[in-house]
Amino acid sequence: MGLGGISIWQLLIILVIIVMLFGTKKLRNLGADLGGALKGFKTAMKEDGPVDGDDDDESVKKVGGSAMKSEKASDKE
């Protein structure tokens, strides 16, 4: 038995029907487009970096017990 009561033979029949409906060329193009979109999404997420919820304009560093604005915030003023 396969996923949720669907056997491997039923999955193969569904796959054959999908290939007959859309054709291999269209499915190959769809797969390439989907892969390119995922790759672009991953690179965009890496470029942005992690989001900590900190706002760069209002960021404050504590140095020696006293609060001090970061360089980014002081450059903008």
TORDO-264562 format. One record per residue: residue number from 1; chain; x, y, z of N, C-alpha, C, O, CB in turn. Coordinates in Angstrom, 1 decimal, decimal comma. Glycine has a CB too. Layout:
<sites>
{site NUM; 'A'; {X; Y; Z}; {X; Y; Z}; {X; Y; Z}; {X; Y; Z}; {X; Y; Z}};
...
</sites>
This chain:
<sites>
{site 1; 'A'; {0,8; -1,2; 0,0}; {0,0; 0,0; 0,0}; {0,9; 1,2; 0,0}; {1,9; 1,3; 0,6}; {-1,0; 0,0; 1,2}};
{site 2; 'A'; {0,5; 2,3; -0,7}; {1,3; 3,5; -0,8}; {0,8; 4,6; 0,1}; {0,5; 4,3; 1,3}; {1,2; 4,0; -2,3}};
{site 3; 'A'; {0,7; 5,8; -0,4}; {0,3; 6,9; 0,4}; {-1,2; 7,0; 0,6}; {-1,9; 7,1; -0,4}; {0,8; 8,2; -0,3}};
{site 4; 'A'; {-1,6; 6,9; 1,8}; {-3,1; 7,1; 2,1}; {-4,0; 6,1; 1,4}; {-5,1; 6,4; 1,0}; {-3,5; 8,4; 1,7}};
{site 5; 'A'; {-3,5; 4,9; 1,2}; {-4,4; 3,9; 0,5}; {-4,3; 3,8; -1,0}; {-5,0; 3,1; -1,6}; {-5,8; 4,1; 0,9}};
{site 6; 'A'; {-3,4; 4,6; -1,5}; {-3,2; 4,6; -3,0}; {-2,0; 3,8; -3,3}; {-0,9; 4,0; -2,8}; {-2,9; 6,1; -3,6}};
{site 7; 'A'; {-2,2; 2,7; -4,1}; {-1,1; 1,8; -4,5}; {-0,2; 2,4; -5,5}; {-0,5; 3,4; -6,2}; {-1,6; 0,5; -4,9}};
{site 8; 'A'; {1,0; 1,8; -5,7}; {1,9; 2,3; -6,7}; {1,3; 2,2; -8,2}; {1,6; 3,0; -9,0}; {3,2; 1,4; -6,7}};
{site 9; 'A'; {0,5; 1,2; -8,4}; {-0,1; 1,0; -9,7}; {-1,1; 2,2; -10,0}; {-1,1; 2,7; -11,1}; {-0,9; -0,3; -9,8}};
{site 10; 'A'; {-1,8; 2,6; -9,0}; {-2,7; 3,8; -9,2}; {-1,9; 5,1; -9,5}; {-2,3; 5,9; -10,3}; {-3,6; 4,0; -8,0}};
{site 11; 'A'; {-0,8; 5,2; -8,8}; {0,0; 6,4; -9,0}; {0,6; 6,4; -10,4}; {0,7; 7,4; -11,1}; {1,2; 6,4; -8,0}};
{site 12; 'A'; {1,0; 5,2; -10,9}; {1,6; 5,1; -12,3}; {0,5; 5,4; -13,3}; {0,8; 6,0; -14,3}; {2,1; 3,7; -12,5}};
{site 13; 'A'; {-0,7; 4,9; -13,1}; {-1,8; 5,2; -14,0}; {-2,1; 6,7; -14,1}; {-2,3; 7,3; -15,2}; {-3,1; 4,4; -13,6}};
{site 14; 'A'; {-2,1; 7,4; -12,9}; {-2,3; 8,8; -12,9}; {-1,2; 9,5; -13,6}; {-1,4; 10,5; -14,3}; {-2,4; 9,3; -11,4}};
{site 15; 'A'; {0,1; 9,1; -13,4}; {1,2; 9,7; -14,1}; {1,1; 9,5; -15,6}; {1,4; 10,5; -16,3}; {2,5; 9,0; -13,6}};
{site 16; 'A'; {0,7; 8,4; -16,1}; {0,5; 8,1; -17,5}; {-0,5; 9,1; -18,1}; {-0,4; 9,6; -19,2}; {0,2; 6,7; -17,8}};
{site 17; 'A'; {-1,6; 9,2; -17,4}; {-2,7; 10,1; -17,8}; {-2,2; 11,5; -17,9}; {-2,5; 12,2; -18,9}; {-3,9; 10,0; -16,9}};
{site 18; 'A'; {-1,5; 12,0; -16,9}; {-0,9; 13,4; -16,9}; {0,0; 13,6; -18,1}; {0,0; 14,6; -18,8}; {-0,2; 13,7; -15,6}};
{site 19; 'A'; {0,9; 12,6; -18,4}; {1,8; 12,7; -19,5}; {1,0; 12,7; -20,8}; {1,4; 13,5; -21,7}; {2,8; 11,5; -19,5}};
{site 20; 'A'; {0,0; 11,9; -20,9}; {-0,8; 11,9; -22,2}; {-1,5; 13,2; -22,4}; {-1,7; 13,7; -23,5}; {-1,8; 10,8; -22,1}};
{site 21; 'A'; {-2,0; 13,9; -21,3}; {-2,7; 15,1; -21,4}; {-1,8; 16,3; -21,8}; {-2,1; 17,1; -22,7}; {-3,5; 15,4; -20,1}};
{site 22; 'A'; {-0,7; 16,4; -21,1}; {0,1; 17,6; -21,2}; {1,3; 17,4; -22,2}; {1,8; 18,3; -22,8}; {0,6; 18,0; -19,9}};
{site 23; 'A'; {1,8; 16,2; -22,3}; {3,0; 15,9; -23,1}; {4,3; 16,1; -22,3}; {4,3; 16,9; -21,3}; {3,0; 16,8; -24,3}};
{site 24; 'A'; {5,3; 15,4; -22,8}; {6,6; 15,5; -22,0}; {7,2; 16,8; -22,1}; {7,9; 17,3; -21,2}; {7,5; 14,4; -22,5}};
{site 25; 'A'; {7,1; 17,5; -23,3}; {7,8; 18,8; -23,5}; {7,2; 19,8; -22,5}; {8,0; 20,6; -21,9}; {7,7; 19,2; -24,9}};
{site 26; 'A'; {5,9; 19,9; -22,4}; {5,3; 20,9; -21,6}; {5,6; 20,6; -20,1}; {5,8; 21,6; -19,3}; {3,8; 20,9; -21,8}};
{site 27; 'A'; {5,6; 19,3; -19,7}; {5,9; 19,0; -18,3}; {7,4; 19,3; -18,0}; {7,7; 19,7; -16,9}; {5,6; 17,5; -18,1}};
{site 28; 'A'; {8,3; 19,1; -19,0}; {9,7; 19,4; -18,8}; {9,9; 20,9; -18,6}; {10,7; 21,3; -17,8}; {10,5; 18,9; -20,0}};
{site 29; 'A'; {9,2; 21,7; -19,4}; {9,3; 23,2; -19,3}; {8,7; 23,6; -18,0}; {9,3; 24,5; -17,4}; {8,5; 23,8; -20,5}};
{site 30; 'A'; {7,6; 23,0; -17,5}; {7,0; 23,4; -16,3}; {8,0; 23,1; -15,1}; {8,1; 23,9; -14,2}; {5,7; 22,6; -16,1}};
{site 31; 'A'; {8,7; 21,9; -15,2}; {9,7; 21,6; -14,2}; {10,8; 22,5; -14,1}; {11,3; 22,9; -13,1}; {10,1; 20,1; -14,4}};
{site 32; 'A'; {11,3; 22,9; -15,3}; {12,4; 23,8; -15,4}; {12,0; 25,2; -14,9}; {12,8; 25,9; -14,2}; {12,9; 24,0; -16,9}};
{site 33; 'A'; {10,8; 25,7; -15,2}; {10,4; 27,0; -14,7}; {10,2; 26,9; -13,2}; {10,6; 27,9; -12,5}; {9,0; 27,3; -15,3}};
{site 34; 'A'; {9,7; 25,9; -12,6}; {9,5; 25,7; -11,2}; {10,9; 25,7; -10,5}; {11,1; 26,3; -9,4}; {8,7; 24,5; -10,9}};
{site 35; 'A'; {11,8; 24,9; -11,1}; {13,2; 24,9; -10,5}; {13,9; 26,2; -10,5}; {14,5; 26,6; -9,5}; {14,0; 23,9; -11,2}};
{site 36; 'A'; {13,7; 27,0; -11,6}; {14,3; 28,3; -11,7}; {13,7; 29,3; -10,7}; {14,4; 30,1; -10,1}; {14,1; 28,9; -13,1}};
{site 37; 'A'; {12,4; 29,2; -10,5}; {11,7; 30,0; -9,5}; {12,2; 29,7; -8,1}; {12,4; 30,6; -7,3}; {10,2; 29,9; -9,6}};
{site 38; 'A'; {12,3; 28,5; -7,8}; {12,8; 28,1; -6,4}; {14,3; 28,5; -6,2}; {14,6; 29,0; -5,1}; {12,7; 26,6; -6,2}};
{site 39; 'A'; {15,1; 28,4; -7,2}; {16,5; 28,8; -7,1}; {16,6; 30,3; -6,9}; {17,4; 30,8; -6,1}; {17,3; 28,4; -8,4}};
{site 40; 'A'; {15,8; 31,1; -7,7}; {15,7; 32,5; -7,5}; {15,2; 32,9; -6,1}; {15,7; 33,9; -5,5}; {14,8; 33,2; -8,5}};
{site 41; 'A'; {14,3; 32,2; -5,6}; {13,7; 32,5; -4,3}; {14,8; 32,2; -3,2}; {14,9; 33,0; -2,3}; {12,5; 31,6; -4,0}};
{site 42; 'A'; {15,5; 31,1; -3,3}; {16,6; 30,8; -2,4}; {17,7; 31,9; -2,4}; {18,1; 32,3; -1,3}; {17,2; 29,4; -2,6}};
{site 43; 'A'; {18,1; 32,3; -3,6}; {19,2; 33,3; -3,6}; {18,7; 34,7; -3,1}; {19,4; 35,4; -2,4}; {19,6; 33,5; -5,1}};
{site 44; 'A'; {17,4; 35,0; -3,3}; {16,9; 36,2; -2,7}; {16,8; 36,2; -1,2}; {17,1; 37,2; -0,5}; {15,5; 36,5; -3,3}};
{site 45; 'A'; {16,5; 35,0; -0,7}; {16,4; 34,9; 0,8}; {17,8; 34,9; 1,4}; {18,0; 35,5; 2,5}; {15,8; 33,5; 1,2}};
{site 46; 'A'; {18,8; 34,4; 0,7}; {20,2; 34,5; 1,2}; {20,7; 35,9; 1,2}; {21,5; 36,3; 2,1}; {21,1; 33,6; 0,4}};
{site 47; 'A'; {20,4; 36,7; 0,1}; {20,8; 38,1; 0,0}; {20,2; 39,0; 1,1}; {20,9; 39,8; 1,6}; {20,5; 38,6; -1,4}};
{site 48; 'A'; {19,0; 38,7; 1,5}; {18,3; 39,5; 2,5}; {18,9; 39,2; 3,9}; {19,0; 40,1; 4,7}; {16,8; 39,3; 2,5}};
{site 49; 'A'; {19,3; 38,0; 4,1}; {19,8; 37,7; 5,4}; {18,7; 37,4; 6,4}; {17,5; 37,6; 6,1}; {20,7; 38,7; 6,0}};
{site 50; 'A'; {19,0; 37,0; 7,6}; {18,0; 36,7; 8,6}; {17,4; 38,0; 9,1}; {18,0; 39,0; 9,3}; {18,5; 35,9; 9,8}};
{site 51; 'A'; {16,1; 37,9; 9,4}; {15,3; 39,0; 9,9}; {15,2; 38,8; 11,4}; {14,6; 37,9; 11,9}; {13,9; 39,2; 9,3}};
{site 52; 'A'; {15,8; 39,7; 12,2}; {15,7; 39,7; 13,7}; {14,6; 40,5; 14,3}; {14,4; 40,4; 15,5}; {17,1; 40,1; 14,3}};
{site 53; 'A'; {14,0; 41,3; 13,5}; {13,0; 42,2; 14,0}; {13,6; 43,5; 14,4}; {12,8; 44,4; 14,8}; {12,2; 41,6; 15,1}};
{site 54; 'A'; {14,9; 43,7; 14,3}; {15,5; 44,9; 14,7}; {15,4; 45,9; 13,5}; {15,6; 45,5; 12,3}; {17,0; 44,7; 15,0}};
{site 55; 'A'; {15,1; 47,2; 13,8}; {15,1; 48,2; 12,8}; {16,4; 48,9; 12,9}; {16,8; 49,4; 13,9}; {13,9; 49,2; 13,1}};
{site 56; 'A'; {17,1; 49,0; 11,7}; {18,5; 49,6; 11,7}; {18,4; 51,1; 12,1}; {19,4; 51,6; 12,7}; {19,1; 49,5; 10,3}};
{site 57; 'A'; {17,3; 51,8; 11,9}; {17,3; 53,2; 12,2}; {17,2; 53,4; 13,7}; {17,7; 54,4; 14,2}; {16,0; 53,9; 11,6}};
{site 58; 'A'; {16,6; 52,5; 14,4}; {16,4; 52,7; 15,9}; {17,3; 51,8; 16,7}; {17,1; 51,6; 17,9}; {15,0; 52,5; 16,2}};
{site 59; 'A'; {18,3; 51,2; 16,0}; {19,2; 50,2; 16,8}; {20,1; 51,0; 17,8}; {20,6; 52,0; 17,5}; {20,0; 49,4; 15,8}};
{site 60; 'A'; {20,2; 50,4; 18,9}; {21,0; 51,0; 20,0}; {22,0; 49,9; 20,5}; {21,6; 48,8; 20,8}; {20,1; 51,5; 21,1}};
{site 61; 'A'; {23,2; 50,3; 20,7}; {24,2; 49,4; 21,2}; {24,5; 49,8; 22,6}; {24,7; 51,0; 22,9}; {25,5; 49,3; 20,4}};
{site 62; 'A'; {24,7; 48,8; 23,5}; {25,0; 49,2; 24,9}; {26,5; 49,0; 25,0}; {27,0; 47,9; 24,8}; {24,2; 48,3; 26,0}};
{site 63; 'A'; {27,2; 50,0; 25,4}; {28,7; 49,9; 25,6}; {29,0; 50,4; 27,0}; {28,7; 51,6; 27,4}; {29,4; 50,8; 24,5}};
{site 64; 'A'; {29,6; 49,5; 27,8}; {30,0; 49,9; 29,2}; {28,8; 50,4; 30,0}; {29,0; 51,3; 30,9}; {31,0; 50,9; 29,1}};
{site 65; 'A'; {27,6; 49,8; 29,9}; {26,5; 50,2; 30,7}; {25,7; 51,4; 30,2}; {24,6; 51,6; 30,6}; {27,0; 50,5; 32,1}};
{site 66; 'A'; {26,2; 52,1; 29,2}; {25,5; 53,3; 28,6}; {25,0; 52,9; 27,2}; {25,6; 52,1; 26,5}; {26,4; 54,5; 28,6}};
{site 67; 'A'; {23,9; 53,5; 26,9}; {23,3; 53,2; 25,6}; {23,9; 54,2; 24,5}; {24,1; 55,3; 24,8}; {21,7; 53,4; 25,6}};
{site 68; 'A'; {24,2; 53,6; 23,4}; {24,8; 54,4; 22,3}; {24,2; 54,0; 21,0}; {24,1; 52,9; 20,7}; {26,4; 54,2; 22,3}};
{site 69; 'A'; {23,8; 55,0; 20,2}; {23,2; 54,7; 18,8}; {24,3; 54,1; 18,0}; {25,5; 54,5; 18,1}; {22,6; 56,0; 18,2}};
{site 70; 'A'; {23,9; 53,2; 17,1}; {24,8; 52,6; 16,2}; {25,3; 53,6; 15,1}; {24,7; 54,7; 14,9}; {24,2; 51,4; 15,5}};
{site 71; 'A'; {26,3; 53,2; 14,4}; {26,9; 54,1; 13,3}; {25,9; 54,3; 12,2}; {25,8; 55,4; 11,7}; {28,2; 53,5; 12,8}};
{site 72; 'A'; {25,1; 53,3; 11,9}; {24,1; 53,5; 10,8}; {23,1; 54,5; 11,1}; {22,8; 55,4; 10,3}; {23,4; 52,1; 10,5}};
{site 73; 'A'; {22,6; 54,5; 12,3}; {21,6; 55,5; 12,7}; {22,2; 56,9; 12,8}; {21,6; 57,9; 12,5}; {21,0; 55,1; 14,1}};
{site 74; 'A'; {23,5; 57,0; 13,3}; {24,1; 58,3; 13,4}; {24,5; 58,9; 12,1}; {24,5; 60,1; 11,9}; {25,3; 58,3; 14,3}};
{site 75; 'A'; {24,8; 58,1; 11,1}; {25,1; 58,6; 9,7}; {23,9; 59,2; 9,0}; {24,1; 60,1; 8,3}; {25,6; 57,4; 8,9}};
{site 76; 'A'; {22,7; 58,7; 9,3}; {21,5; 59,2; 8,7}; {21,1; 60,6; 9,2}; {20,4; 61,3; 8,6}; {20,4; 58,2; 8,8}};
{site 77; 'A'; {21,5; 60,9; 10,5}; {21,1; 62,1; 11,1}; {21,9; 63,3; 10,7}; {21,7; 64,4; 11,1}; {21,1; 62,0; 12,6}};
</sites>
